[in-house]
């Protein structure tokens, strides 16, 4: 019985000692556990020490990463110019008032923007405005001419009755006087309260309108502007010298909400022979537009193509991003789940693409979609 109690007491003491907390001290060169251990990266997206990015396949699908193999090809040398859409002188036109006055619409009302018009269609009227004193003076002159016309007609009747007894030249003089007075009366009567008819100079759509019922315009003021929607004329500024290089054409890049991204081809017409605002004007046009509208006065970038070519790799503009050193880079897929940054030098191409002249090799798989998301992985 006594041995059993001793064994139970000894077991309880050992259990108590095992359950009590104890303090251990680390040796020299070891910390005491104040800092949390470094987290293990695992299989998640991460930036590697050399700068590459590890991106698992599930994450690539989630980020919609797309790559495209590159090709080394010959491309036309491109110069990026600042352009402006102007009215095409062959297919468009303006409607101005020559006299000035108050605008009056037709029975169909004031023409609306975007309305299709035909050549010669009446768009409105301009009623000439006159000062009261000027108008009363014209009315007095008209009354005087009418009185003279009555007397001349009476004299002509008397002369015609006596034409057998008087010289023929008197009859001709009386007839000529009556005709002259009638013309003066008609001209003066038409000028008092006359209105100018505004007609469409060409077939197209109304691009601009300053017409408001009752609005008063000065002489020479622009009332309407008519354009051909299938034609665009672009003037670009050339500042580099008096003789621009030979251009084979040009392109304009548009991000259209209804029709997506588009590159519009332009034909090169020629360069101006006079300097304006320290630059030469280069003219480009496209006369077969479809589903695209260029508002007059719109500013845009023109990628003018020279006749000379250069060798390079064309990549999408969306592939270009900036690194921490503000260098232009692209991401290249070097392994199924590894992407490497490449510093590149580029030249303009067509707005949608750029020409990489260094930093890439043929058949490199460049990230063309999702490059900005890969660039943010740390």
C-alpha positions in Angstrom: 0.0 0.0 0.0 2.8 2.4 0.9 4.7 1.5 -2.3 1.6 2.3 -4.4 1.2 5.7 -2.8 4.9 6.6 -3.4 4.6 5.6 -7.1 1.4 7.7 -7.6 3.1 10.7 -5.9 6.2 10.4 -8.1 4.1 10.1 -11.3 2.1 13.3 -10.4 5.3 15.2 -9.7 6.7 14.3 -13.1 3.4 15.2 -14.9 3.3 18.5 -13.1 6.9 19.3 -14.1 6.1 18.4 -17.7 3.1 20.7 -17.8 4.8 23.7 -16.2 6.2 26.4 -18.6 9.9 26.6 -18.9 12.3 29.2 -20.3 15.0 28.3 -22.8 17.8 30.7 -23.9 19.3 30.7 -27.3 23.0 30.5 -27.9 25.2 33.2 -29.4 24.3 34.1 -33.0 20.6 33.1 -32.6 17.6 35.3 -32.1 14.9 34.8 -29.5 12.0 34.4 -31.8 10.9 38.1 -31.7 10.5 38.3 -35.5 8.2 36.1 -37.5 9.8 33.6 -39.9 9.9 34.5 -43.6 6.8 33.3 -45.4 7.2 30.6 -48.0 6.1 31.9 -51.5 4.7 28.6 -52.6 3.1 28.3 -56.1 1.6 31.8 -56.2 2.6 34.6 -58.6 5.8 36.2 -57.5 8.8 38.3 -58.7 12.0 36.3 -58.8 15.4 37.8 -57.6 16.7 38.2 -61.2 13.6 40.2 -62.2 11.6 37.4 -63.9 8.0 36.8 -62.9 6.7 33.3 -62.0 3.0 33.1 -63.0 1.2 29.7 -62.8 -1.1 28.6 -65.5 -4.3 29.2 -63.5 -3.2 32.8 -62.8 -2.4 33.3 -66.5 -5.9 32.2 -67.4 -7.4 34.4 -64.7 -5.4 37.5 -65.9 -6.2 36.7 -69.6 -2.6 36.7 -70.6 -2.0 36.4 -74.3 1.3 36.0 -76.1 2.3 36.4 -79.8 5.5 35.1 -81.5 7.6 37.9 -83.1 8.8 38.1 -86.7 11.7 40.1 -88.2 10.3 41.9 -91.2 10.8 44.9 -93.4 8.5 47.9 -92.6 8.2 51.4 -94.1 9.9 54.1 -92.0 7.2 56.0 -90.2 7.1 59.6 -89.0 4.5 60.6 -86.4 2.9 64.0 -87.3 0.2 66.2 -85.7 -2.8 66.4 -88.0 -6.1 68.2 -88.2 -9.3 67.2 -90.1 -10.2 70.0 -92.5 -13.0 70.5 -95.0 -12.4 68.8 -98.3 -12.6 71.5 -101.0 -13.8 69.0 -103.7 -16.7 67.3 -101.9 -17.7 69.8 -99.1 -18.7 73.4 -99.0 -19.9 76.3 -96.8 -23.0 78.4 -96.8 -22.4 82.1 -96.1 -24.6 85.1 -96.3 -23.4 87.8 -98.7 -25.8 90.6 -97.5 -26.3 89.9 -93.8 -29.6 90.1 -92.0 -32.1 88.1 -90.0 -32.4 84.3 -90.5 -35.7 82.9 -91.5 -36.3 79.1 -91.7 -38.2 77.4 -94.5 -41.5 75.7 -94.0 -39.7 72.5 -92.9 -38.0 74.4 -90.1 -34.3 74.9 -89.3 -32.0 72.2 -90.7 -30.6 69.8 -88.1 -27.0 68.7 -87.7 -26.3 65.4 -89.5 -29.2 66.0 -91.8 -28.7 64.8 -95.4 -29.1 67.6 -98.0 -29.0 67.7 -101.8 -27.1 70.2 -103.9 -29.2 73.3 -104.4 -31.6 72.5 -101.6 -33.0 75.6 -99.8 -31.8 75.7 -96.2 -33.2 79.0 -95.2 -33.4 82.7 -95.9 -31.7 85.9 -94.8 -33.9 89.0 -94.6 -31.9 92.1 -95.1 -32.1 94.5 -92.2 -32.2 98.3 -93.0 -32.2 101.4 -90.9 -35.6 103.3 -90.7 -34.1 106.4 -92.5 -32.5 104.3 -95.2 -35.7 102.3 -95.8 -37.9 105.4 -95.9 -35.5 107.0 -98.4 -35.7 103.9 -100.7 -39.5 104.0 -100.5 -39.6 107.7 -101.4 -37.3 107.0 -104.4 -39.5 104.1 -105.4 -42.6 106.3 -105.3 -40.9 108.9 -107.4 -39.9 106.3 -110.0 -43.4 105.0 -110.2 -44.8 108.5 -110.8 -42.2 109.0 -113.6 -43.2 105.6 -115.0 -46.9 106.7 -115.2 -46.0 109.8 -117.1 -43.7 107.9 -119.4 -46.4 105.4 -120.2 -48.9 108.2 -121.0 -46.3 109.9 -123.3 -45.7 106.6 -125.0 -49.4 106.1 -125.7 -49.6 109.6 -127.3 -46.5 109.0 -129.4 -47.8 105.7 -130.6 -51.0 107.4 -131.8 -49.0 109.9 -133.8 -46.3 107.5 -135.1 -47.4 108.1 -138.7 -46.7 111.8 -138.4 -43.6 111.9 -136.2 -40.1 110.5 -136.6 -39.7 106.9 -135.6 -36.8 107.9 -133.2 -39.3 109.6 -130.9 -41.3 106.5 -130.6 -38.2 104.4 -129.9 -37.1 106.9 -127.2 -40.4 106.9 -125.4 -40.5 103.1 -125.5 -36.9 102.9 -124.1 -37.7 105.3 -121.3 -40.7 103.2 -120.2 -38.6 100.0 -120.2 -35.9 101.7 -118.2 -38.2 103.0 -115.6 -39.9 99.6 -115.2 -36.6 98.0 -114.6 -35.6 100.6 -112.0 -38.9 100.2 -110.2 -38.6 96.4 -110.2 -35.0 96.5 -108.9 -35.7 99.0 -106.1 -38.9 97.2 -105.1 -37.0 93.9 -104.9 -34.3 95.5 -102.7 -36.8 96.8 -100.1 -37.5 93.9 -97.8 -35.8 91.4 -100.0 -34.4 88.1 -98.6 -31.4 86.1 -99.6 -31.9 82.4 -100.3 -29.4 80.0 -98.7 -28.8 76.9 -100.8 -26.7 73.8 -100.2 -23.5 74.0 -102.3 -23.1 70.2 -102.6 -24.7 67.0 -101.6 -23.8 65.7 -98.1 -24.6 66.1 -94.5 -24.7 69.2 -92.3 -21.5 69.2 -90.2 -22.1 72.5 -88.5 -25.0 75.0 -88.2 -25.2 78.5 -86.7 -28.8 79.0 -87.8 -31.4 80.0 -85.2 -34.7 81.4 -86.2 -34.5 85.2 -85.9 -30.7 85.3 -85.5 -29.0 88.3 -87.2 -25.9 87.5 -89.2 -23.2 89.9 -90.5 -22.3 89.9 -94.2 -19.9 87.0 -94.9 -20.9 85.0 -91.7 -20.8 81.2 -91.9 -24.3 79.7 -91.5 -23.9 76.1 -92.6 -21.2 73.7 -93.4 -21.8 70.6 -95.6 -19.4 67.7 -95.8 -19.3 64.3 -97.6 -19.3 61.6 -94.9 -17.3 59.2 -97.0 -14.4 61.6 -97.5 -11.8 62.8 -95.0 -9.1 65.4 -95.6 -6.2 65.7 -93.1 -3.6 68.5 -93.0 -0.4 67.6 -91.0 2.3 70.0 -90.0 6.0 69.4 -91.0 8.6 71.3 -89.0 11.8 69.6 -90.0 12.7 71.5 -93.1 11.6 73.1 -96.3 11.6 69.8 -98.2 9.7 66.9 -96.6 10.7 63.3 -97.5 8.8 61.3 -100.1 5.8 59.7 -98.5 3.9 56.7 -99.9 0.8 57.2 -97.7 -0.2 57.4 -94.1 -2.4 55.8 -91.4 -4.6 57.1 -88.6 -5.5 55.0 -85.6 -9.0 55.3 -84.1 -10.5 53.7 -81.0 -14.1 53.6 -82.0 -16.6 52.4 -79.4 -19.0 51.0 -82.0 -16.5 49.4 -84.4 -13.5 48.7 -82.1 -9.9 49.7 -82.9 -9.3 50.7 -86.5 -6.4 51.8 -88.6 -7.6 54.1 -91.5 -5.4 54.3 -94.6 -4.7 57.8 -96.0 -3.3 58.7 -99.5 -0.6 61.4 -99.6 -1.6 64.3 -101.8 1.4 66.6 -101.5 3.1 69.4 -99.6 2.3 73.1 -99.6 4.8 75.4 -101.2 4.5 78.2 -98.6 5.5 78.1 -94.9 2.7 78.8 -92.4 3.3 79.1 -88.7 6.9 77.9 -89.2 5.7 74.7 -90.8 4.7 73.2 -94.1 1.3 71.6 -94.6 1.2 68.0 -95.8 -2.2 66.9 -97.2 -3.6 63.4 -96.9 -7.1 62.1 -97.7 -9.3 59.0 -97.9 -12.3 59.1 -100.2 -13.8 55.7 -99.4 -14.7 55.8 -95.7 -17.2 53.3 -94.2 -18.8 53.5 -90.8 -16.3 56.1 -89.7 -16.9 59.9 -89.1 -14.2 62.5 -88.8 -15.5 65.8 -87.4 -14.0 68.9 -89.0 -11.4 70.3 -86.7 -10.6 67.1 -85.0 -6.9 66.7 -83.9 -5.2 63.4 -84.4 -1.9 61.6 -84.9 -0.9 60.9 -88.5 1.7 58.1 -89.1 3.2 59.1 -92.4 5.0 56.2 -94.2 8.1 57.0 -96.2 9.1 55.1 -99.3 12.3 53.9 -97.5 12.0 50.7 -95.4 13.7 49.5 -92.2 14.0 46.1 -90.5 12.4 45.4 -87.2 9.8 43.5 -85.2 6.3 44.8 -85.0 4.5 44.3 -81.7 1.2 45.6 -80.3 1.4 49.0 -78.5 -0.4 47.3 -75.5 2.8 45.2 -75.0 4.9 48.2 -73.9 5.1 49.0 -70.2 7.6 50.9 -68.0 9.9 49.3 -65.4 11.1 50.9 -62.1 13.8 52.8 -64.0 11.2 54.3 -66.4 12.6 52.2 -69.3 10.3 50.8 -72.0 10.1 47.1 -71.7 8.1 44.1 -72.9 7.4 40.8 -71.2 8.7 37.7 -72.9 7.4 34.2 -72.1 10.7 32.2 -71.7 9.1 29.1 -70.0 5.5 27.9 -69.6 5.2 29.8 -66.3 8.1 32.2 -66.4 8.1 35.7 -68.0 11.2 37.8 -68.5 11.4 41.6 -68.9 13.2 42.9 -72.0 14.3 46.6 -72.4 13.5 47.6 -76.0 13.8 50.6 -78.3 10.9 51.4 -80.5 9.7 53.6 -83.4 6.2 54.5 -84.4 4.4 52.3 -86.9 0.6 52.7 -87.2 -0.9 53.5 -83.8 -1.9 49.9 -83.0 1.7 48.6 -83.3 5.2 49.9 -82.8 8.4 48.8 -84.4 11.0 47.3 -82.0 14.5 47.9 -83.4 16.4 46.3 -80.5 15.8 44.1 -77.4 13.9 41.2 -79.1 14.8 38.3 -81.2 12.6 36.5 -83.8 10.1 34.1 -82.5 10.2 35.5 -78.9 6.7 35.1 -77.4 5.8 38.7 -76.4 2.9 39.3 -74.0 0.4 41.4 -76.0 -2.5 41.2 -73.4 -2.1 41.5 -69.7 1.4 43.0 -69.7 0.4 45.8 -67.3 -0.9 43.1 -64.8 2.3 41.1 -65.0 4.3 44.3 -64.5 2.5 44.9 -61.2 3.5 41.5 -59.7 6.0 41.9 -56.8 
